Amino acid sequence: MQHLAFVVHVGDIGTSSPAQACGDAWLQTRARQFAKIRHPFILLPGDNEWTDCAKRGMDPQARLSAWRALFCRNAGNLQIERQPGFCENVRWQAHRMAFIGLNVPGGSEPDLGDARMAATLEWLDESLALAEQRGAARIFILMHADPRFARIGTRDAYARLRAVLATQAAWFRGRLVLVHGDTHAYRDDQPLPGLRRLEMWGAPFVSWLRATEKNGALRVDSGW
């Protein structure tokens, strides 16, 4: 067994149906499954677990509450900080690097204009400032959504987030890495100056990425 500092899943742990990610039984089964992982494990919410449940006639806020009840838990011996009132937003440190996990759901134009999203952006700003204060060698932002960088300069659900990422990428000068899922295509690119983007595989290509750092260089290996 390989030693991993931790494992992160960036969301969408089933399809957005009552029989899967929009249903309690499915989430409970996944929680039991994840509890068997030997490494510290962090799960972030995707759109399939809550926002997309509205398409099935379900209350997305109720589904997010159900998700929080199961997955806002300790991650082994990893010291996780959670945002008060929005426990799915997290941060932690490992090997002089800072990690920031956010609840930013993907899908087609989700409504991100609520108080929860405002709190998420506040958490991001606070966490980035803290990472700089602590002298983090590299900062990772992890979330589910693809923020649609091709739409820079336009107004959509992700416009505010893109603006924050552009500002912070310029400030951190190559130390900022965005990890996300959502569009089911692997990417390792630079959508903004100073920002490296890693997009995870998505169904039907279910796999993993492993990141390691040596002598200041970040290496990414894929299980696909």
C-alpha positions as a printed Julia matrix, in Angstrom:
224×3 Matrix{Float64}:
   0.0    0.0     0.0
   1.32   3.41   -0.94
   1.54   6.13    1.67
  -0.6    9.13    0.77
  -0.77  12.31    2.84
  -4.53  12.43    2.13
  -7.17  11.74   -0.54
  -9.66  14.31   -1.87
 -12.81  13.62   -3.91
 -14.09  16.75   -5.67
 -17.74  15.7    -5.81
 -20.42  13.95   -7.87
 -20.53  10.58   -6.1
 -23.46   9.35   -8.19
 -26.02  10.55  -10.68
 -28.53  13.21   -9.63
 -31.43  10.83   -9.06
 -33.33   9.89   -5.87
 -31.93   6.38   -6.28
 -28.37   7.71   -6.21
 -26.8   11.01   -5.13
 -30.12  12.76   -4.36
 -31.14   9.96   -2.0
 -30.25   9.31    1.64
 -29.59   5.59    1.17
 -27.01   6.21   -1.55
 -25.18   8.85    0.52
 -25.18   6.59    3.57
 -23.71   3.73    1.55
 -20.99   6.0     0.16
 -20.2    7.27    3.68
 -19.65   3.7     4.87
 -17.5    3.02    1.82
 -15.36   6.11    2.31
 -14.89   5.27    6.01
 -12.86   2.24    4.92
 -10.23   4.36    3.15
  -6.97   4.03    5.07
  -5.74   7.53    4.27
  -7.19  10.81    5.57
 -10.14  11.49    3.25
 -11.91  14.73    2.34
 -15.1   14.84    0.25
 -16.36  18.01   -1.41
 -19.95  18.34   -2.69
 -20.74  18.28   -6.38
 -23.88  19.43   -8.15
 -25.29  15.89   -8.36
 -25.59  15.7    -4.57
 -27.65  18.85   -4.07
 -28.2   21.61   -6.66
 -29.24  19.2    -9.44
 -31.72  17.53   -7.08
 -34.04  20.49   -7.77
 -34.55  19.05  -11.26
 -36.05  16.0    -9.52
 -38.5   18.12   -7.54
 -36.39  17.95   -4.39
 -35.27  20.79   -2.1
 -31.54  21.39   -2.79
 -30.97  22.97    0.62
 -32.42  19.9     2.3
 -30.12  17.71    0.22
 -27.11  19.83    1.19
 -28.1   19.46    4.85
 -28.26  15.69    4.41
 -24.8   15.75    2.81
 -23.38  17.83    5.66
 -24.75  15.46    8.3
 -22.8   12.59    6.75
 -19.61  14.11    5.39
 -18.63  17.07    7.6
 -16.46  14.8     9.71
 -12.86  14.5    10.81
 -10.35  13.32    8.21
  -8.21  10.91   10.21
  -5.22  12.64   11.77
  -5.37  15.53    9.3
  -6.13  18.81   11.04
  -9.06  20.2     9.06
 -10.53  23.67    9.64
 -14.18  24.1     8.61
 -16.08  27.31    7.97
 -18.67  27.94   10.71
 -22.15  27.43    9.3
 -20.79  26.07    6.01
 -18.88  23.0     7.12
 -18.22  21.76    3.58
 -15.76  24.66    3.07
 -12.46  23.49    4.49
  -8.74  24.18    4.69
  -5.67  22.35    5.91
  -1.9   22.29    5.6
   0.57  19.58    4.64
   4.27  19.71    3.8
   4.42  23.53    3.68
   1.5   23.61    1.26
  -1.98  25.0     1.84
  -5.2   23.35    0.66
  -8.58  25.08    0.38
 -11.75  23.11   -0.35
 -14.88  24.93   -1.54
 -18.53  24.15   -2.2
 -18.87  25.45   -5.76
 -21.25  23.15   -7.67
 -20.95  22.64  -11.39
 -23.64  21.81  -13.88
 -25.37  24.19  -16.25
 -25.52  27.73  -14.84
 -26.27  26.98  -11.17
 -27.6   29.8    -8.99
 -24.51  31.04   -7.15
 -25.89  34.4    -6.1
 -26.91  33.41   -2.59
 -25.51  34.04    0.89
 -23.85  30.62    0.86
 -21.76  31.5    -2.18
 -20.85  34.86   -0.65
 -19.62  32.99    2.43
 -17.66  30.62    0.19
 -15.85  33.51   -1.48
 -15.14  35.05    1.92
 -13.66  31.73    3.04
 -11.49  31.64   -0.06
 -10.18  35.17    0.53
  -9.51  34.47    4.2
  -7.82  31.16    3.46
  -5.57  32.62    0.78
  -4.5   35.42    3.12
  -3.77  32.86    5.82
  -1.75  30.74    3.4
   0.37  33.77    2.51
   0.8   34.65    6.18
   2.01  31.11    6.89
   4.42  31.18    3.97
   2.85  28.37    1.97
   5.1   27.2    -0.84
   2.08  26.28   -2.96
  -1.68  26.79   -2.57
  -4.28  24.37   -3.91
  -7.92  25.37   -4.4
 -10.21  22.36   -4.74
 -13.86  22.4    -5.8
 -16.26  20.63   -8.12
 -17.13  23.27  -10.73
 -15.33  24.13  -13.91
 -15.5   27.96  -13.71
 -15.64  28.29  -17.52
 -12.45  30.25  -18.07
 -13.28  30.62  -21.77
 -16.02  33.06  -20.7
 -13.69  35.56  -19.04
 -15.13  39.03  -19.55
 -18.73  37.83  -19.65
 -21.32  37.73  -16.88
 -22.48  34.32  -15.73
 -22.71  32.31  -12.51
 -18.93  31.99  -12.23
 -17.91  35.54  -13.15
 -17.13  36.62   -9.56
 -15.12  33.48   -8.92
 -13.1   33.91  -12.11
 -12.3   37.49  -11.12
 -11.03  36.35   -7.72
  -8.93  33.59   -9.27
  -7.41  35.99  -11.81
  -6.45  38.48   -9.09
  -5.02  35.84   -6.79
  -3.14  34.02   -9.57
  -1.35  37.27  -10.42
  -0.52  37.82   -6.74
   0.8   34.31   -6.02
   2.83  34.15   -9.25
   2.75  30.46  -10.09
   2.09  29.13   -6.6
  -1.66  28.72   -7.15
  -3.19  25.44   -8.37
  -6.89  24.89   -9.09
  -8.22  21.32   -8.93
 -11.77  20.67  -10.11
 -14.07  18.2   -11.85
 -17.44  18.82  -13.53
 -16.9   18.56  -17.29
 -15.55  14.98  -17.38
 -12.35  15.83  -19.26
  -8.79  15.62  -17.99
  -6.87  18.88  -18.21
  -3.48  20.07  -17.01
  -3.15  23.6   -18.33
  -2.85  27.3   -17.45
  -6.21  29.01  -18.07
  -5.01  32.22  -16.4
  -1.52  33.66  -16.05
  -0.01  32.21  -12.89
  -2.74  29.59  -12.38
  -2.21  25.89  -13.04
  -5.45  23.97  -13.52
  -5.91  20.23  -12.99
  -9.28  18.84  -13.99
 -10.09  15.36  -12.76
 -11.36  12.52  -14.89
 -15.14  12.02  -14.88
 -17.52   9.21  -15.81
 -17.21   7.03  -17.76
 -13.46   7.46  -17.15
 -13.37   6.99  -13.39
  -9.79   7.33  -12.23
  -7.48   9.34  -10.0
  -4.67  11.87  -10.08
  -1.71  11.77   -7.72
   0.33  14.89   -7.07
   3.83  14.87   -5.64
   6.29  17.7    -5.13
  10.05  17.41   -5.25
  12.59  20.24   -5.31
   9.83  22.78   -5.86
   8.37  20.99   -8.91
   4.83  19.59   -8.93
   4.41  16.24  -10.68
   1.0   14.81  -11.54
   0.43  11.15  -12.36
  -2.82   9.66  -13.6
  -4.33   6.26  -12.91
  -5.96   6.18  -16.35
